[in-house]
Amino acid sequence: MELNYDKKADALYNVFRKGQFAKNKIIDDSTILDIDKEGNLLGIELLDASKRIPAQSLSSVHLKNLVLAE
């Protein structure tokens, strides 16, 4: 699993698995799921992340492609 935070876009992306993207599922205005052709969850994108996640938590993810666990 990888966690990426793009400060400029204020978007947090959690990668659950590698795979070929097939479609998005929009949960709400700021939550988007990426799904492969078999229906598996590839990742979750959280828009406006700084409004939804405490700044302390985001500051620990400031490095692009921080690998939390595999």
N, CA, C and O atoms as a Tripos MOL2 file, in Angstrom:
@<TRIPOS>MOLECULE
protein
  280   279    70     0     0
PROTEIN
NO_CHARGES

@<TRIPOS>ATOM
      1 N           0.8580   -1.1700    0.0000 N.3       1 MET1
      2 CA          0.0000    0.0000    0.0000 C.3       1 MET1
      3 C           0.9010    1.2290    0.0000 C.2       1 MET1
      4 O           1.9050    1.2770    0.7100 O.2       1 MET1
      5 N           0.5340    2.2080   -0.7930 N.am      2 GLU2
      6 CA          1.2620    3.4740   -0.8680 C.3       2 GLU2
      7 C           0.3080    4.6080   -0.5490 C.2       2 GLU2
      8 O          -0.8860    4.5410   -0.8430 O.2       2 GLU2
      9 N           0.8520    5.6410    0.0530 N.am      3 LEU3
     10 CA          0.0770    6.8270    0.3590 C.3       3 LEU3
     11 C           0.8080    8.0110   -0.2320 C.2       3 LEU3
     12 O           1.9730    8.2430    0.0900 O.2       3 LEU3
     13 N           0.1380    8.7720   -1.1020 N.am      4 ASN4
     14 CA          0.7350    9.9240   -1.7710 C.3       4 ASN4
     15 C          -0.0920   11.1660   -1.4880 C.2       4 ASN4
     16 O          -1.3170   11.1500   -1.6080 O.2       4 ASN4
     17 N           0.5940   12.2510   -1.1090 N.am      5 TYR5
     18 CA         -0.0920   13.5210   -0.9060 C.3       5 TYR5
     19 C           0.5110   14.5570   -1.8380 C.2       5 TYR5
     20 O           1.7150   14.8090   -1.8110 O.2       5 TYR5
     21 N          -0.3400   15.1550   -2.6620 N.am      6 ASP6
     22 CA          0.0630   16.2280   -3.5600 C.3       6 ASP6
     23 C          -0.4040   17.5310   -2.9320 C.2       6 ASP6
     24 O          -1.5880   17.8670   -2.9720 O.2       6 ASP6
     25 N           0.5410   18.2560   -2.3520 N.am      7 LYS7
     26 CA          0.1990   19.4830   -1.6240 C.3       7 LYS7
     27 C          -0.4230   20.5340   -2.5460 C.2       7 LYS7
     28 O          -1.3700   21.2180   -2.1600 O.2       7 LYS7
     29 N           0.1080   20.6600   -3.7600 N.am      8 LYS8
     30 CA         -0.4030   21.6630   -4.7040 C.3       8 LYS8
     31 C          -1.8630   21.3810   -5.0640 C.2       8 LYS8
     32 O          -2.6810   22.3000   -5.1130 O.2       8 LYS8
     33 N          -2.1860   20.1240   -5.3130 N.am      9 ALA9
     34 CA         -3.5600   19.7360   -5.6620 C.3       9 ALA9
     35 C          -4.4140   19.5000   -4.4180 C.2       9 ALA9
     36 O          -5.6350   19.3760   -4.5110 O.2       9 ALA9
     37 N          -3.7660   19.4390   -3.2550 N.am     10 ASP10
     38 CA         -4.4280   19.1200   -1.9930 C.3      10 ASP10
     39 C          -5.2280   17.8150   -2.1170 C.2      10 ASP10
     40 O          -6.3970   17.7310   -1.7400 O.2      10 ASP10
     41 N          -4.5410   16.8080   -2.6620 N.am     11 ALA11
     42 CA         -5.1740   15.5080   -2.8890 C.3      11 ALA11
     43 C          -4.3280   14.4080   -2.2580 C.2      11 ALA11
     44 O          -3.1050   14.3830   -2.3950 O.2      11 ALA11
     45 N          -4.9980   13.5180   -1.5770 N.am     12 LEU12
     46 CA         -4.3520   12.3640   -0.9600 C.3      12 LEU12
     47 C          -4.8040   11.1260   -1.7220 C.2      12 LEU12
     48 O          -5.9990   10.9230   -1.9360 O.2      12 LEU12
     49 N          -3.8440   10.2980   -2.1310 N.am     13 TYR13
     50 CA         -4.1850    9.0950   -2.8780 C.3      13 TYR13
     51 C          -3.6160    7.8860   -2.1560 C.2      13 TYR13
     52 O          -2.4200    7.8220   -1.8730 O.2      13 TYR13
     53 N          -4.4810    6.9370   -1.8650 N.am     14 ASN14
     54 CA         -4.0960    5.7060   -1.2050 C.3      14 ASN14
     55 C          -4.1620    4.5800   -2.2320 C.2      14 ASN14
     56 O          -5.2410    4.2320   -2.7120 O.2      14 ASN14
     57 N          -3.0060    4.0140   -2.5660 N.am     15 VAL15
     58 CA         -2.9160    2.9210   -3.5360 C.3      15 VAL15
     59 C          -3.0040    1.6060   -2.7670 C.2      15 VAL15
     60 O          -2.1770    1.3350   -1.8960 O.2      15 VAL15
     61 N          -3.9990    0.7990   -3.0850 N.am     16 PHE16
     62 CA         -4.1600   -0.4970   -2.4300 C.3      16 PHE16
     63 C          -3.5070   -1.6270   -3.2120 C.2      16 PHE16
     64 O          -2.9870   -2.5790   -2.6300 O.2      16 PHE16
     65 N          -3.5380   -1.5150   -4.5300 N.am     17 ARG17
     66 CA         -2.9350   -2.5510   -5.3650 C.3      17 ARG17
     67 C          -2.6120   -1.9610   -6.7210 C.2      17 ARG17
     68 O          -3.2220   -0.9840   -7.1560 O.2      17 ARG17
     69 N          -1.6470   -2.5680   -7.3760 N.am     18 LYS18
     70 CA         -1.3030   -2.1830   -8.7480 C.3      18 LYS18
     71 C          -2.2560   -2.9130   -9.6900 C.2      18 LYS18
     72 O          -2.6980   -4.0240   -9.3960 O.2      18 LYS18
     73 N          -2.5620   -2.3050  -10.7890 N.am     19 GLY19
     74 CA         -3.4580   -2.9170  -11.7490 C.3      19 GLY19
     75 C          -3.8170   -1.9390  -12.8450 C.2      19 GLY19
     76 O          -3.4190   -0.7740  -12.8120 O.2      19 GLY19
     77 N          -4.5610   -2.4140  -13.8010 N.am     20 GLN20
     78 CA         -4.9650   -1.5670  -14.9150 C.3      20 GLN20
     79 C          -6.2830   -0.8930  -14.5820 C.2      20 GLN20
     80 O          -7.2980   -1.5550  -14.3660 O.2      20 GLN20
     81 N          -6.2540    0.4150  -14.5450 N.am     21 PHE21
     82 CA         -7.4420    1.2120  -14.2580 C.3      21 PHE21
     83 C          -8.5210    0.9590  -15.3030 C.2      21 PHE21
     84 O          -8.2340    0.8930  -16.4990 O.2      21 PHE21
     85 N          -9.7690    0.8180  -14.8450 N.am     22 ALA22
     86 CA        -10.8980    0.6390  -15.7640 C.3      22 ALA22
     87 C         -11.9380    1.7360  -15.6000 C.2      22 ALA22
     88 O         -12.4720    2.2370  -16.5890 O.2      22 ALA22
     89 N         -12.2290    2.1140  -14.3570 N.am     23 LYS23
     90 CA        -13.2540    3.1350  -14.1450 C.3      23 LYS23
     91 C         -13.1250    3.7530  -12.7640 C.2      23 LYS23
     92 O         -12.4380    3.2380  -11.8820 O.2      23 LYS23
     93 N         -13.8200    4.8900  -12.6090 N.am     24 ASN24
     94 CA        -13.9330    5.5720  -11.3150 C.3      24 ASN24
     95 C         -15.3130    5.3440  -10.7540 C.2      24 ASN24
     96 O         -16.2730    5.1280  -11.4940 O.2      24 ASN24
     97 N         -15.4050    5.3920   -9.4620 N.am     25 LYS25
     98 CA        -16.7040    5.4500   -8.8010 C.3      25 LYS25
     99 C         -16.6440    6.6510   -7.8750 C.2      25 LYS25
    100 O         -15.8450    6.6910   -6.9390 O.2      25 LYS25
    101 N         -17.4920    7.6230   -8.1440 N.am     26 ILE26
    102 CA        -17.5110    8.8430   -7.3440 C.3      26 ILE26
    103 C         -18.4140    8.6130   -6.1420 C.2      26 ILE26
    104 O         -19.6060    8.3380   -6.2800 O.2      26 ILE26
    105 N         -17.8260    8.7310   -4.9710 N.am     27 ILE27
    106 CA        -18.5690    8.5210   -3.7270 C.3      27 ILE27
    107 C         -19.2560    9.8150   -3.2990 C.2      27 ILE27
    108 O         -20.4330    9.8160   -2.9390 O.2      27 ILE27
    109 N         -18.5070   10.9150   -3.3430 N.am     28 ASP28
    110 CA        -19.0570   12.2460   -3.0730 C.3      28 ASP28
    111 C         -18.1640   13.2510   -3.8060 C.2      28 ASP28
    112 O         -17.2900   12.8580   -4.5790 O.2      28 ASP28
    113 N         -18.3830   14.5380   -3.5660 N.am     29 ASP29
    114 CA        -17.6380   15.5660   -4.2960 C.3      29 ASP29
    115 C         -16.1320   15.4880   -4.0930 C.2      29 ASP29
    116 O         -15.3820   16.0350   -4.9020 O.2      29 ASP29
    117 N         -15.6700   14.8310   -3.0440 N.am     30 SER30
    118 CA        -14.2330   14.7830   -2.7910 C.3      30 SER30
    119 C         -13.6610   13.3950   -2.5560 C.2      30 SER30
    120 O         -12.5480   13.2670   -2.0460 O.2      30 SER30
    121 N         -14.3940   12.3610   -2.9120 N.am     31 THR31
    122 CA        -13.9050   10.9920   -2.7320 C.3      31 THR31
    123 C         -14.1520   10.1980   -4.0160 C.2      31 THR31
    124 O         -15.2860   10.0670   -4.4770 O.2      31 THR31
    125 N         -13.0640    9.6760   -4.5780 N.am     32 ILE32
    126 CA        -13.1530    8.9420   -5.8380 C.3      32 ILE32
    127 C         -12.4300    7.6060   -5.6910 C.2      32 ILE32
    128 O         -11.2970    7.5550   -5.2130 O.2      32 ILE32
    129 N         -13.0860    6.5360   -6.1000 N.am     33 LEU33
    130 CA        -12.4840    5.2140   -6.0880 C.3      33 LEU33
    131 C         -12.0010    4.8760   -7.4920 C.2      33 LEU33
    132 O         -12.6950    5.1550   -8.4690 O.2      33 LEU33
    133 N         -10.8250    4.2800   -7.6020 N.am     34 ASP34
    134 CA        -10.3190    3.7570   -8.8710 C.3      34 ASP34
    135 C         -10.4720    2.2440   -8.8340 C.2      34 ASP34
    136 O         -10.0700    1.5930   -7.8700 O.2      34 ASP34
    137 N         -11.0540    1.6930   -9.8870 N.am     35 ILE35
    138 CA        -11.4160    0.2760   -9.9260 C.3      35 ILE35
    139 C         -10.8660   -0.3530  -11.2080 C.2      35 ILE35
    140 O         -10.8380    0.2880  -12.2590 O.2      35 ILE35
    141 N         -10.4240   -1.6230  -11.1120 N.am     36 ASP36
    142 CA         -9.9490   -2.3250  -12.3000 C.3      36 ASP36
    143 C         -11.1010   -3.0410  -12.9940 C.2      36 ASP36
    144 O         -12.2370   -2.9820  -12.5220 O.2      36 ASP36
    145 N         -10.8240   -3.7160  -14.1100 N.am     37 LYS37
    146 CA        -11.9010   -4.3270  -14.9010 C.3      37 LYS37
    147 C         -12.5750   -5.4940  -14.1940 C.2      37 LYS37
    148 O         -13.6850   -5.8740  -14.5680 O.2      37 LYS37
    149 N         -11.9300   -6.0760  -13.1760 N.am     38 GLU38
    150 CA        -12.5520   -7.1560  -12.4070 C.3      38 GLU38
    151 C         -13.3570   -6.6320  -11.2080 C.2      38 GLU38
    152 O         -13.9610   -7.4040  -10.4640 O.2      38 GLU38
    153 N         -13.3510   -5.3030  -11.0400 N.am     39 GLY39
    154 CA        -14.0900   -4.7060   -9.9320 C.3      39 GLY39
    155 C         -13.2840   -4.5610   -8.6620 C.2      39 GLY39
    156 O         -13.8380   -4.2280   -7.6140 O.2      39 GLY39
    157 N         -11.9760   -4.8070   -8.7330 N.am     40 ASN40
    158 CA        -11.1140   -4.6600   -7.5600 C.3      40 ASN40
    159 C         -10.7610   -3.1990   -7.3200 C.2      40 ASN40
    160 O         -10.5600   -2.4410   -8.2680 O.2      40 ASN40
    161 N         -10.6880   -2.8120   -6.0770 N.am     41 LEU41
    162 CA        -10.3150   -1.4580   -5.7010 C.3      41 LEU41
    163 C          -8.8150   -1.2770   -5.8750 C.2      41 LEU41
    164 O          -8.0210   -1.9990   -5.2710 O.2      41 LEU41
    165 N          -8.4260   -0.3040   -6.7060 N.am     42 LEU42
    166 CA         -7.0190    0.0140   -6.9050 C.3      42 LEU42
    167 C          -6.5630    1.0980   -5.9440 C.2      42 LEU42
    168 O          -5.4640    1.0240   -5.3960 O.2      42 LEU42
    169 N          -7.4020    2.1030   -5.7380 N.am     43 GLY43
    170 CA         -7.0220    3.2080   -4.8720 C.3      43 GLY43
    171 C          -8.1850    4.1320   -4.5840 C.2      43 GLY43
    172 O          -9.2410    4.0660   -5.2120 O.2      43 GLY43
    173 N          -7.9530    4.9970   -3.6100 N.am     44 ILE44
    174 CA         -8.9420    5.9990   -3.2150 C.3      44 ILE44
    175 C          -8.2800    7.3640   -3.2600 C.2      44 ILE44
    176 O          -7.2010    7.5520   -2.6990 O.2      44 ILE44
    177 N          -8.9180    8.3160   -3.9230 N.am     45 GLU45
    178 CA         -8.4310    9.6840   -3.9600 C.3      45 GLU45
    179 C          -9.3320   10.5560   -3.0980 C.2      45 GLU45
    180 O         -10.5550   10.5490   -3.2400 O.2      45 GLU45
    181 N          -8.6990   11.3070   -2.1990 N.am     46 LEU46
    182 CA         -9.4270   12.2530   -1.3530 C.3      46 LEU46
    183 C          -9.0260   13.6570   -1.7740 C.2      46 LEU46
    184 O          -7.8740   14.0550   -1.6010 O.2      46 LEU46
    185 N          -9.9700   14.4080   -2.3260 N.am     47 LEU47
    186 CA         -9.7400   15.7930   -2.7140 C.3      47 LEU47
    187 C          -9.9670   16.6930   -1.5060 C.2      47 LEU47
    188 O         -10.6400   16.2990   -0.5530 O.2      47 LEU47
    189 N          -9.4120   17.8900   -1.5430 N.am     48 ASP48
    190 CA         -9.4980   18.8170   -0.4090 C.3      48 ASP48
    191 C          -9.0420   18.1280    0.8780 C.2      48 ASP48
    192 O          -9.6680   18.2640    1.9300 O.2      48 ASP48
    193 N          -7.9510   17.3950    0.7710 N.am     49 ALA49
    194 CA         -7.4670   16.5750    1.8790 C.3      49 ALA49
    195 C          -7.1870   17.3940    3.1400 C.2      49 ALA49
    196 O          -7.4540   16.9280    4.2470 O.2      49 ALA49
    197 N          -6.6570   18.5960    2.9880 N.am     50 SER50
    198 CA         -6.3190   19.4000    4.1670 C.3      50 SER50
    199 C          -7.5490   19.8260    4.9610 C.2      50 SER50
    200 O          -7.4360   20.1860    6.1320 O.2      50 SER50
    201 N          -8.7110   19.7880    4.3380 N.am     51 LYS51
    202 CA         -9.9520   20.1230    5.0360 C.3      51 LYS51
    203 C         -10.5420   18.9040    5.7300 C.2      51 LYS51
    204 O         -11.4370   19.0360    6.5650 O.2      51 LYS51
    205 N         -10.0380   17.7000    5.3840 N.am     52 ARG52
    206 CA        -10.6290   16.4630    5.8870 C.3      52 ARG52
    207 C          -9.7170   15.6820    6.8220 C.2      52 ARG52
    208 O         -10.1740   14.8340    7.5890 O.2      52 ARG52
    209 N          -8.4260   15.9770    6.7510 N.am     53 ILE53
    210 CA         -7.4460   15.2250    7.5270 C.3      53 ILE53
    211 C          -6.6180   16.2250    8.3230 C.2      53 ILE53
    212 O          -6.2150   17.2560    7.7860 O.2      53 ILE53
    213 N          -6.3590   15.9360    9.5930 N.am     54 PRO54
    214 CA         -5.5650   16.8710   10.4070 C.3      54 PRO54
    215 C          -4.2060   17.1780    9.7570 C.2      54 PRO54
    216 O          -3.5650   16.2930    9.1910 O.2      54 PRO54
    217 N          -3.7830   18.4390    9.8460 N.am     55 ALA55
    218 CA         -2.5280   18.8770    9.2320 C.3      55 ALA55
    219 C          -1.3430   18.0450    9.7020 C.2      55 ALA55
    220 O          -0.4320   17.7680    8.9210 O.2      55 ALA55
    221 N          -1.3440   17.6470   10.9570 N.am     56 GLN56
    222 CA         -0.2480   16.8210   11.4790 C.3      56 GLN56
    223 C          -0.1250   15.5200   10.7010 C.2      56 GLN56
    224 O           0.9830   15.0730   10.4080 O.2      56 GLN56
    225 N          -1.2370   14.9220   10.3720 N.am     57 SER57
    226 CA         -1.2190   13.6620    9.6250 C.3      57 SER57
    227 C          -0.7040   13.8730    8.2110 C.2      57 SER57
    228 O           0.0690   13.0600    7.7040 O.2      57 SER57
    229 N          -1.1230   14.9540    7.5700 N.am     58 LEU58
    230 CA         -0.6760   15.2280    6.2020 C.3      58 LEU58
    231 C           0.8010   15.5780    6.1680 C.2      58 LEU58
    232 O           1.4950   15.2270    5.2130 O.2      58 LEU58
    233 N           1.2960   16.2640    7.1920 N.am     59 SER59
    234 CA          2.7060   16.6440    7.1860 C.3      59 SER59
    235 C           3.6030   15.4170    7.2510 C.2      59 SER59
    236 O           4.7500   15.4720    6.8080 O.2      59 SER59
    237 N           3.1100   14.3190    7.7910 N.am     60 SER60
    238 CA          3.9160   13.1020    7.8340 C.3      60 SER60
    239 C           3.9030   12.3710    6.5000 C.2      60 SER60
    240 O           4.6430   11.4050    6.3140 O.2      60 SER60
    241 N           3.0660   12.8270    5.5690 N.am     61 VAL61
    242 CA          2.9490   12.1940    4.2530 C.3      61 VAL61
    243 C           3.4550   13.1450    3.1690 C.2      61 VAL61
    244 O           3.1290   12.9750    1.9940 O.2      61 VAL61
    245 N           4.2420   14.1360    3.5530 N.am     62 HIS62
    246 CA          4.6610   15.1390    2.5770 C.3      62 HIS62
    247 C           5.5990   14.6040    1.5060 C.2      62 HIS62
    248 O           5.7580   15.2380    0.4630 O.2      62 HIS62
    249 N           6.2180   13.4660    1.7320 N.am     63 LEU63
    250 CA          7.0920   12.8810    0.7190 C.3      63 LEU63
    251 C           6.2810   12.1190   -0.3050 C.2      63 LEU63
    252 O           5.4690   11.2670    0.0570 O.2      63 LEU63
    253 N           6.4840   12.4080   -1.5600 N.am     64 LYS64
    254 CA          5.7730   11.7300   -2.6350 C.3      64 LYS64
    255 C           6.1160   10.2420   -2.6070 C.2      64 LYS64
    256 O           7.2740    9.8670   -2.4250 O.2      64 LYS64
    257 N           5.1100    9.4080   -2.7880 N.am     65 ASN65
    258 CA          5.2570    7.9600   -2.8510 C.3      65 ASN65
    259 C           5.7850    7.3440   -1.5590 C.2      65 ASN65
    260 O           6.5700    6.3950   -1.5910 O.2      65 ASN65
    261 N           5.3600    7.8780   -0.4470 N.am     66 LEU66
    262 CA          5.7250    7.2770    0.8280 C.3      66 LEU66
    263 C           5.0900    5.9070    0.9250 C.2      66 LEU66
    264 O           3.8690    5.7830    0.8350 O.2      66 LEU66
    265 N           5.8810    4.8960    1.1040 N.am     67 VAL67
    266 CA          5.3670    3.5370    1.2240 C.3      67 VAL67
    267 C           5.1460    3.2390    2.6900 C.2      67 VAL67
    268 O           6.0960    3.2210    3.4730 O.2      67 VAL67
    269 N           3.8940    3.0030    3.0690 N.am     68 LEU68
    270 CA          3.5680    2.7430    4.4640 C.3      68 LEU68
    271 C           3.6750    1.2540    4.7870 C.2      68 LEU68
    272 O           4.2060    0.8870    5.8360 O.2      68 LEU68
    273 N           3.1950    0.4270    3.9310 N.am     69 ALA69
    274 CA          3.2340   -1.0120    4.1550 C.3      69 ALA69
    275 C           3.0530   -1.7170    2.8250 C.2      69 ALA69
    276 O           2.4750   -1.1640    1.8890 O.2      69 ALA69
    277 N           3.5440   -2.9200    2.7510 N.am     70 GLU70
    278 CA          3.3540   -3.6800    1.5040 C.3      70 GLU70
    279 C           2.7460   -5.0150    1.8020 C.2      70 GLU70
    280 O           2.5080   -5.8030    0.8860 O.2      70 GLU70
@<TRIPOS>BOND
     1     1     2 1
     2     2     3 1
     3     3     4 2
     4     3     5 am
     5     5     6 1
     6     6     7 1
     7     7     8 2
     8     7     9 am
     9     9    10 1
    10    10    11 1
    11    11    12 2
    12    11    13 am
    13    13    14 1
    14    14    15 1
    15    15    16 2
    16    15    17 am
    17    17    18 1
    18    18    19 1
    19    19    20 2
    20    19    21 am
    21    21    22 1
    22    22    23 1
    23    23    24 2
    24    23    25 am
    25    25    26 1
    26    26    27 1
    27    27    28 2
    28    27    29 am
    29    29    30 1
    30    30    31 1
    31    31    32 2
    32    31    33 am
    33    33    34 1
    34    34    35 1
    35    35    36 2
    36    35    37 am
    37    37    38 1
    38    38    39 1
    39    39    40 2
    40    39    41 am
    41    41    42 1
    42    42    43 1
    43    43    44 2
    44    43    45 am
    45    45    46 1
    46    46    47 1
    47    47    48 2
    48    47    49 am
    49    49    50 1
    50    50    51 1
    51    51    52 2
    52    51    53 am
    53    53    54 1
    54    54    55 1
    55    55    56 2
    56    55    57 am
    57    57    58 1
    58    58    59 1
    59    59    60 2
    60    59    61 am
    61    61    62 1
    62    62    63 1
    63    63    64 2
    64    63    65 am
    65    65    66 1
    66    66    67 1
    67    67    68 2
    68    67    69 am
    69    69    70 1
    70    70    71 1
    71    71    72 2
    72    71    73 am
    73    73    74 1
    74    74    75 1
    75    75    76 2
    76    75    77 am
    77    77    78 1
    78    78    79 1
    79    79    80 2
    80    79    81 am
    81    81    82 1
    82    82    83 1
    83    83    84 2
    84    83    85 am
    85    85    86 1
    86    86    87 1
    87    87    88 2
    88    87    89 am
    89    89    90 1
    90    90    91 1
    91    91    92 2
    92    91    93 am
    93    93    94 1
    94    94    95 1
    95    95    96 2
    96    95    97 am
    97    97    98 1
    98    98    99 1
    99    99   100 2
   100    99   101 am
   101   101   102 1
   102   102   103 1
   103   103   104 2
   104   103   105 am
   105   105   106 1
   106   106   107 1
   107   107   108 2
   108   107   109 am
   109   109   110 1
   110   110   111 1
   111   111   112 2
   112   111   113 am
   113   113   114 1
   114   114   115 1
   115   115   116 2
   116   115   117 am
   117   117   118 1
   118   118   119 1
   119   119   120 2
   120   119   121 am
   121   121   122 1
   122   122   123 1
   123   123   124 2
   124   123   125 am
   125   125   126 1
   126   126   127 1
   127   127   128 2
   128   127   129 am
   129   129   130 1
   130   130   131 1
   131   131   132 2
   132   131   133 am
   133   133   134 1
   134   134   135 1
   135   135   136 2
   136   135   137 am
   137   137   138 1
   138   138   139 1
   139   139   140 2
   140   139   141 am
   141   141   142 1
   142   142   143 1
   143   143   144 2
   144   143   145 am
   145   145   146 1
   146   146   147 1
   147   147   148 2
   148   147   149 am
   149   149   150 1
   150   150   151 1
   151   151   152 2
   152   151   153 am
   153   153   154 1
   154   154   155 1
   155   155   156 2
   156   155   157 am
   157   157   158 1
   158   158   159 1
   159   159   160 2
   160   159   161 am
   161   161   162 1
   162   162   163 1
   163   163   164 2
   164   163   165 am
   165   165   166 1
   166   166   167 1
   167   167   168 2
   168   167   169 am
   169   169   170 1
   170   170   171 1
   171   171   172 2
   172   171   173 am
   173   173   174 1
   174   174   175 1
   175   175   176 2
   176   175   177 am
   177   177   178 1
   178   178   179 1
   179   179   180 2
   180   179   181 am
   181   181   182 1
   182   182   183 1
   183   183   184 2
   184   183   185 am
   185   185   186 1
   186   186   187 1
   187   187   188 2
   188   187   189 am
   189   189   190 1
   190   190   191 1
   191   191   192 2
   192   191   193 am
   193   193   194 1
   194   194   195 1
   195   195   196 2
   196   195   197 am
   197   197   198 1
   198   198   199 1
   199   199   200 2
   200   199   201 am
   201   201   202 1
   202   202   203 1
   203   203   204 2
   204   203   205 am
   205   205   206 1
   206   206   207 1
   207   207   208 2
   208   207   209 am
   209   209   210 1
   210   210   211 1
   211   211   212 2
   212   211   213 am
   213   213   214 1
   214   214   215 1
   215   215   216 2
   216   215   217 am
   217   217   218 1
   218   218   219 1
   219   219   220 2
   220   219   221 am
   221   221   222 1
   222   222   223 1
   223   223   224 2
   224   223   225 am
   225   225   226 1
   226   226   227 1
   227   227   228 2
   228   227   229 am
   229   229   230 1
   230   230   231 1
   231   231   232 2
   232   231   233 am
   233   233   234 1
   234   234   235 1
   235   235   236 2
   236   235   237 am
   237   237   238 1
   238   238   239 1
   239   239   240 2
   240   239   241 am
   241   241   242 1
   242   242   243 1
   243   243   244 2
   244   243   245 am
   245   245   246 1
   246   246   247 1
   247   247   248 2
   248   247   249 am
   249   249   250 1
   250   250   251 1
   251   251   252 2
   252   251   253 am
   253   253   254 1
   254   254   255 1
   255   255   256 2
   256   255   257 am
   257   257   258 1
   258   258   259 1
   259   259   260 2
   260   259   261 am
   261   261   262 1
   262   262   263 1
   263   263   264 2
   264   263   265 am
   265   265   266 1
   266   266   267 1
   267   267   268 2
   268   267   269 am
   269   269   270 1
   270   270   271 1
   271   271   272 2
   272   271   273 am
   273   273   274 1
   274   274   275 1
   275   275   276 2
   276   275   277 am
   277   277   278 1
   278   278   279 1
   279   279   280 2
@<TRIPOS>SUBSTRUCTURE
     1 MET1         2 RESIDUE 1 A MET
     2 GLU2         6 RESIDUE 1 A GLU
     3 LEU3        10 RESIDUE 1 A LEU
     4 ASN4        14 RESIDUE 1 A ASN
     5 TYR5        18 RESIDUE 1 A TYR
     6 ASP6        22 RESIDUE 1 A ASP
     7 LYS7        26 RESIDUE 1 A LYS
     8 LYS8        30 RESIDUE 1 A LYS
     9 ALA9        34 RESIDUE 1 A ALA
    10 ASP10       38 RESIDUE 1 A ASP
    11 ALA11       42 RESIDUE 1 A ALA
    12 LEU12       46 RESIDUE 1 A LEU
    13 TYR13       50 RESIDUE 1 A TYR
    14 ASN14       54 RESIDUE 1 A ASN
    15 VAL15       58 RESIDUE 1 A VAL
    16 PHE16       62 RESIDUE 1 A PHE
    17 ARG17       66 RESIDUE 1 A ARG
    18 LYS18       70 RESIDUE 1 A LYS
    19 GLY19       74 RESIDUE 1 A GLY
    20 GLN20       78 RESIDUE 1 A GLN
    21 PHE21       82 RESIDUE 1 A PHE
    22 ALA22       86 RESIDUE 1 A ALA
    23 LYS23       90 RESIDUE 1 A LYS
    24 ASN24       94 RESIDUE 1 A ASN
    25 LYS25       98 RESIDUE 1 A LYS
    26 ILE26      102 RESIDUE 1 A ILE
    27 ILE27      106 RESIDUE 1 A ILE
    28 ASP28      110 RESIDUE 1 A ASP
    29 ASP29      114 RESIDUE 1 A ASP
    30 SER30      118 RESIDUE 1 A SER
    31 THR31      122 RESIDUE 1 A THR
    32 ILE32      126 RESIDUE 1 A ILE
    33 LEU33      130 RESIDUE 1 A LEU
    34 ASP34      134 RESIDUE 1 A ASP
    35 ILE35      138 RESIDUE 1 A ILE
    36 ASP36      142 RESIDUE 1 A ASP
    37 LYS37      146 RESIDUE 1 A LYS
    38 GLU38      150 RESIDUE 1 A GLU
    39 GLY39      154 RESIDUE 1 A GLY
    40 ASN40      158 RESIDUE 1 A ASN
    41 LEU41      162 RESIDUE 1 A LEU
    42 LEU42      166 RESIDUE 1 A LEU
    43 GLY43      170 RESIDUE 1 A GLY
    44 ILE44      174 RESIDUE 1 A ILE
    45 GLU45      178 RESIDUE 1 A GLU
    46 LEU46      182 RESIDUE 1 A LEU
    47 LEU47      186 RESIDUE 1 A LEU
    48 ASP48      190 RESIDUE 1 A ASP
    49 ALA49      194 RESIDUE 1 A ALA
    50 SER50      198 RESIDUE 1 A SER
    51 LYS51      202 RESIDUE 1 A LYS
    52 ARG52      206 RESIDUE 1 A ARG
    53 ILE53      210 RESIDUE 1 A ILE
    54 PRO54      214 RESIDUE 1 A PRO
    55 ALA55      218 RESIDUE 1 A ALA
    56 GLN56      222 RESIDUE 1 A GLN
    57 SER57      226 RESIDUE 1 A SER
    58 LEU58      230 RESIDUE 1 A LEU
    59 SER59      234 RESIDUE 1 A SER
    60 SER60      238 RESIDUE 1 A SER
    61 VAL61      242 RESIDUE 1 A VAL
    62 HIS62      246 RESIDUE 1 A HIS
    63 LEU63      250 RESIDUE 1 A LEU
    64 LYS64      254 RESIDUE 1 A LYS
    65 ASN65      258 RESIDUE 1 A ASN
    66 LEU66      262 RESIDUE 1 A LEU
    67 VAL67      266 RESIDUE 1 A VAL
    68 LEU68      270 RESIDUE 1 A LEU
    69 ALA69      274 RESIDUE 1 A ALA
    70 GLU70      278 RESIDUE 1 A GLU
